[in-house]
Amino acid sequence: MEAGSVRGWRRGTGIRRDGSREWPARRFPVAAVEAILRDVVGSALRERRYEPGPCREAAKDIAEAVKARVKALAVPRYKVVVVAHVGQLGGQSLQISSRCLWDPDSDTFSSYVFKNTSLFAVANVYGVYFE
């Protein structure tokens, strides 16, 4: 082991001997992703009424469009996961949860909730740093 390193790390730099990073060089742009969510979800559902089949397809289309726009931000070394739910607004309650292995120092998420007179949508984007 070379002097100044601890098990493959260059001490205090956050950079491994092989050149990979422990911490992101650029953080995941939460505010920009929230703006993308507002734009994509709002434009897709603003005038739409709830119908099961078309709303199922809309959820898929929203997730794909959001993922493409977030990837276009070109944030290096982040894996992007997009989950979109669209449902009927009818006075019921709903709880949505997710779980994953998480590093609070580098991983983050953006979320957006949309409602109109007949439907609701919840869209989440997870930015998980890939070491």
Secondary structure, 3 states (H helix, E strand, C coil): CCCCEECCEECCCCEECCCCECCCCCCCCHHHHHHHHHHHHHHHHCCCCCCHHHHHHHHHHHHHHHHHHHHCCCCCCEEEEEEEEEEECCCCCCCCCCCCCCCCCCCEEEEEEEECCCEEEEEEEEEEECC
